[in-house]
Amino acid sequence: MEELEAKRKKKSVPVIPWMRDAVDISLSDSCLLDSLPFLDPRLKRDLHRMGYNSLFPVQVAVWHETIGPGCFERDLCINSPTGSGKTLAYALPILQALSTRTIKCLRALVVLPTRDLAVQVKEVFAALAPAVGLSVGLAVGQSSIANEISELIKKPTLDADICFGTEDFPQQFRSAVDILVATPGRLMDHINNTKGFTLEHLCYLVVDETDRLLREAYQSWLPTVLKLAYSSNQTPFPCEDGVNLSTFGLLKTIRSFGVERGFRGTPHPRLVKMVLSATLTQDPSKLAQLDLHRPLFLTTGKRRYQLPEQLKSFKMVCKSKLKPLYLLALLRTLQGEKCIVFTSSVESTHRLYTLLNFFEDLQVKIKEYSRLQCQSIRRKSYGMTNYLIWHTHDGFVKRFKELLQKADNESCPMYSVPSELIESFHPMYTAALERLKKSVESGKDKEGKLNIKIDRLNIKCAGAGRKKDKKSRVEEQD
Ligand SMILES: Nc1ncnc2c1ncn2[C@@H]1O[C@H](COP(=O)(O)OP(=O)(O)OP(=O)(O)O)[C@@H](O)[C@H]1O
């Protein structure tokens, strides 16, 4: 009965009508840049320069809905797996659409839930924007608010040929960027406190990782952004609880004073929204918050991950207690290649990083990358990597299989490391653990990141040869 119910749920069609009438992204083929209609030659040149010679299916599908006749008539909801190229899918049409703008003001806002994601997205925009004379800003709290403001807002010297209205013109500040990539918290800081920061000219709003952003209110950033963006063309928008527009007195903008040439008297373009996710919610109440206009749903179906075609994946199965040894052997066999090792928690990352650094003769340069490091250090670690290795806890075999299923990649051959090689690491491993223990005991790990877990490391060490006590066995299940 339960099984039947589960099957029924799996097959259930979306309750939202426009979701039933979806565009299937997988029906789009990759498209060579040279065959892509309407692409600005300057963008094409820079895409080639970046080594992009064709667009991925999701990028082609979005391009067809956003460029050319009937462009941006509908808001887009894009459901496409991680790694499928969603960033360029929205960045390229926005850059192309803004490439003809004459006056700089904030016209596109991309919101992401985390600083790291926002930094990556900003880099994609920044690689292409200069080709068409556009500037991109970042509001994520990476630098001080003062630095950020100086990047985003500039005091203009008033150009003689700008057509002013008859009203007093108190504005001294103008946007220094055409496109802003932001996290919700810092965005709200600028909305509430940064003089001259305005969303009044906003034409494009991208909500990336939509599910995550809709799950949390993040200071009501979404109703606030919509209200502010709509307010410039007097679109009625119901005031959400807790959003008091009177607090945005600073947001009188140059548009409302009739400064921007060509805008006066012409209807304000609709605020176009693109919302993206690898697992887009089908919950009508959640999606309603986005106030989508005739939404068009582009989807690849339920698949959550997409692995690059060139990526080869292998699995190594070993007893939990032997994982560090297998990892060492693997690192040795991959010597010279760059790797990322994922672990299941920040603490595990720090433990493993510290442990690996106690191995003599490993001849591998190791960097730690987790939220324990500050942003600048994390950024330096980018680009170090080619390989992905997954190293995580015991329930993993099942989860790994599920993950491969989600990625449509169920055939994952075994990777074998000679057992002699693993054995040969035993003495080195025991010595490293000893050194680690001494280091913790002598208080060298000043931040205390290891203290709580050190006995767990000892257990794993003991697991390689010694008998375990009850506590150890319980902890090893973790
Ligand atoms: N047209 C293209 N040609 C070659 N590489 C591309 C192209 N588009 C994107 N890529 C690369 O593919 C990778 C995945 O792209 P991207 O990060 O945009 O995917 P995504 O769907 O946004 O993933 P996520 O959900 O993790 O954000 C990136 O390394 C990007 O540089």
The ligand as a Gaussian input file, in Angstrom:
#p B3LYP/6-31G(d) Opt

LIG

0 1
 N       28.883000      26.681000     -22.805000
 C       29.804000      26.176000     -22.021000
 N       30.910000      25.593000     -22.535000
 C       31.857000      25.051000     -21.728000
 N       31.788000      25.057000     -20.369000
 C       30.718000      25.629000     -19.808000
 C       29.683000      26.230000     -20.591000
 N       28.757000      26.717000     -19.734000
 C       29.181000      26.444000     -18.492000
 N       30.359000      25.796000     -18.533000
 C       31.105000      25.292000     -17.375000
 O       30.317000      24.263000     -16.788000
 C       30.448000      24.284000     -15.370000
 C       29.075000      24.288000     -14.717000
 O       28.453000      25.523000     -14.982000
 P       27.576000      26.233000     -13.873000
 O       28.324000      26.382000     -12.605000
 O       27.009000      27.454000     -14.480000
 O       26.447000      25.156000     -13.687000
 P       25.174000      25.325000     -12.813000
 O       24.082000      24.588000     -13.488000
 O       24.926000      26.764000     -12.516000
 O       25.638000      24.570000     -11.536000
 P       25.256000      24.945000     -10.044000
 O       23.861000      24.468000      -9.867000
 O       26.291000      24.185000      -9.279000
 O       25.413000      26.423000      -9.869000
 C       31.299000      25.507000     -15.031000
 O       32.611000      25.066000     -14.786000
 C       31.269000      26.349000     -16.304000
 O       32.470000      27.068000     -16.478000

